[in-house]
């Protein structure tokens, strides 16, 4: 069902609810039917598996074979040296893999840990994964949307949907019916999981949860995607195969010549193994790992997290990067340059904060500003620009807000079931 084409009362009726929300019995039924509101993730590799994967390189396999031959011929020193190099390299690769995984997990902050829903006519605070289809969710400035839904009431609602549309500018939302078929970016009466509420307040009915949301569809594409080798991996694989074939051929020729010269079988074998060990660059994997690890650390210092070590070299092969300018190459920041007051346009420098009408204008800029009360990551760019403007004019924002505290906010009300829900 395309809920954006439906009247809000029709949407309420389709879920057999009103503004009182779901009953607790219906919540359990919907949870069993639709599942929990959470995104699936690929199962993480175990430490043992990641460690063993470090031994898949063909040169490493040849070294292991050489070390085993040395062991059976009582060459313990060679065996210890070869195995030490191989194991140290494996530990380095494993350590870097899980260090990157830990960094990535710390970046997963797209979903809010809690949400306010109306159930049995009472507003309750729940964990986001407890939201079910049909829930009436209450949102306000600073919240992160945790499910897809149809708006049934909105007052000055603005959302940042950059996680879906790539557009950094906030979009205005409403509860009006859309008659034609439109794309996600134009569905003004819908909210989508992962979006940030930058202003206003609203109620919406949850229509999709978990992997069925628009964000879940993206997660599903990532979940089903296959990893491809980087240019460095392909080059090293080709080099390893060619080198391995060449070493095996030379060792066989040397072994045959030794037998031809009447050298004992054991000595001929030891000589061929020694030649193989000498020819294989044991430190190659370690050197590559160390160099890439240094590159990863440098990029981490610039807030760029690299999951796979070999991807660092892949980034180095890039000549052209195509990206959306707004919020990517620019700061996504707004600033006040001119002020219209008392029928005159002032520059910021010309603006006199002591003039009565200008004083009232500044008062409106900071007293009606919600960004003072929210965390840095949830602040509205326009409101931040107004705060910075007031600070430039010598206004102590927090001190003025303490002198003139906000007692209430008149945005509107909703009448339902002989009750009034004040937003």
C-alpha positions, -999 to +999 in steps of 0.1 A: +000+000+000+012+035-009+004+052+023+013+087+011-017+085-013-040+077+016-059+100+039-046+099+074-079+086+087-079+059+061-044+049+073-056+048+109-085+026+099-062+002+079-044-005+111-076-006+131-064+021+156-070+057+166-049+084+182-048+063+214-024+039+196-022+002+198-034-019+227-007-041+244-024-072+230-022-058+195+015-049+200+023-085+207+004-097+177+021-073+154+056-081+168+050-118+161+037-110+126+063-084+115+092-091+138+114-067+158+124-033+145+161-041+138+185-044+109+202-076+101+240-076+100+265-100+086+279-125+111+313-113+122+342-136+116+357-153+146+393-145+156+404-180+148+389-178+113+406-144+106+439-158+119+437-189+097+428-168+066+463-152+069+478-185+058+459-187+025+486-169+004+504-194-019+539-182-008+530-187+028+518-223+019+552-230+002+570-217+033+549-240+055+558-270+033+594-260+034+593-256+072+577-291+075+604-306+053+631-289+075+614-303+106+614-339+092+651-335+083+660-323+118+667-287+107+650-272+137+666-238+135+652-233+099+618-246+110+616-222+140+627-191+119+602-198+091+573-205+114+581-174+135+580-151+105+547-166+093+530-164+127+541-128+134+527-118+100+494-136+108+491-119+142+497-085+126+470-090+100+445-103+126+451-074+150+446-048+122+414-065+110+397-064+145+410-029+152+392-017+121+361-037+130+360-020+164+364+015+148+335+007+124+312-004+153+318+028+171+306+047+140+271+030+140+251+058+155+224+061+130+196+048+151+182+064+183+183+041+214+148+050+225+115+063+211+082+077+224+050+059+214+014+061+223-001+029+235-035+026+252-038+064+251-006+068+272+028+081+259+055+056+269+093+055+263+105+022+247+137+009+230+136+014+192+137-023+185+103-026+203+085-004+178+059-024+158+039-018+127+008+003+137+026+022+166+018+059+169+052+075+174+058+110+189+088+129+175+103+163+182+134+183+173+166+163+179+151+129+175+162+102+150+134+084+132+135+047+140+109+033+115+091+043+083+057+059+088+028+081+076+025+115+093-009+121+109+000+154+126+028+178+120+037+213+132+067+231+117+082+197+110+116+196+092+137+164+086+172+158+074+169+127+051+205+128+038+210+091+047+185+082+020+184+110-005+220+124-001+205+159+002+219+177+033+192+204+034+163+198+057+129+192+041+095+204+053+070+177+062+032+178+065+002+154+069-015+163+036-025+136+011-003+133-021-025+124-050+001+115-077+029+089-076+062+104-063+097+093-053+109+090-017+124+125-017+090+140-026+069+120-001+063+150+022+038+132+044+061+102+051+091+098+075+118+073+070+141+054+094+175+070+099+162+106+093+170+134+118+143+157+131+158+192+128+127+211+138+091+209+149+070+181+163+048+154+149+029+121+152+033+093+127+019+058+123+046+032+118+040+015+084+073-005+081+100-017+105+134-034+104+146-047+070+113-036+054+121+001+058+138+021+031+170+021+052+166-017+056+165-021+018+199-004+016+212-026+044+199-057+026+219-047-005+250-043+016+243-076+033+240-095+000+269-078-017+301-097-024+336-084-016+360-079-044+398-080-044+416-047-045+443-040-072+470-047-046+455-081-038+453-090-075+489-079-081+502-098-051+483-130-061+496-129-096+532-122-084+529-150-058+517-175-084+544-167-109+571-167-083+558-200-068+559-217-102+593-204-110+607-215-076+592-250-079+607-254-114+641-242-103+640-264-072+630-295-092+659-288-117+684-284-089+671-315-071+674-335-104+709-322-111+720-331-075+708-366-079+725-367-113+758-357-096+754-387-072+746-365-042+725-384-016+687-381-018+685-364+017+712-338+009+696-331-025+662-326-009+677-303+018+695-283-008+663-278-029+644-268+003+671-243+013+670-228-022+631-225-020+633-208+014+660-184+002+641-175-030+608-168-012+606-132+002+594-143+037+592-107+049+571-095+019+537-100+036+550-085+068+564-055+050+532-049+030+511-053+062+533-028+082+533-002+053+495-004+049+490-003+087+510+029+088+488+043+060+456+032+078+468+050+110+475+082+091+440+081+075+424+074+109+440+106+122+420+124+094+388+106+105+388+081+076+383+045+089+396+017+066+381-017+072+405-037+050+443-030+050+447-037+013+420-011+005+445+017+014+464+009-018+431+008-037+424+043-026+458+053-038+449+042-074+419+067-075+423+095-100+387+110-100+362+111-071+326+120-079+306+133-049+278+155-039+292+190-031+268+200-003+280+187+031+308+167+015+332+192+000+317+221+018+311+226+056+273+224+054+274+256+075+252+287+073+262+322+083+243+356+087+256+383+063+228+408+062+200+417+085+166+433+076+154+455+104+132+486+107+128+488+069+166+488+063+191+461+053+222+461+075+254+442+071+265+422+102+291+449+110+267+478+106+240+462+128+236+480+161+224+456+189+216+485+213+188+499+191+155+489+206+140+472+175+173+454+168+174+443+205+140+427+200+151+410+168+182+395+186+159+384+215+138+364+190+169+348+175+181+333+207+149+328+228+130+310+200+160+288+192+158+251+199+195+244+189+206+258+223+188+229+240+200+200+218+233+181+214+258+193+188+250+166+163+213+173+162+215+211+158+198+230+130+222+248+106+199+279+104+195+282+141+232+277+147+238+306+123+214+328+144+232+318+176+266+327+161+252+360+149+240+369+184+274+360+199+291+383+174+269+411+187+280+404+223+250+385+235+256+359+262+231+332+249+230+309+280+228+338+305+199+355+286+181+321+285+185+318+322+171+353+327+141+346+304+134+309+307+110+292+282+078+284+301+058+267+274+055+264+236+023+269+216+024+248+185-011+234+183-032+205+196-049+174+185-084+164+197-090+127+199-113+104+219-125+134+240-088+140+250-064+167+240-028+157+233-007+188+237+024+187+214 
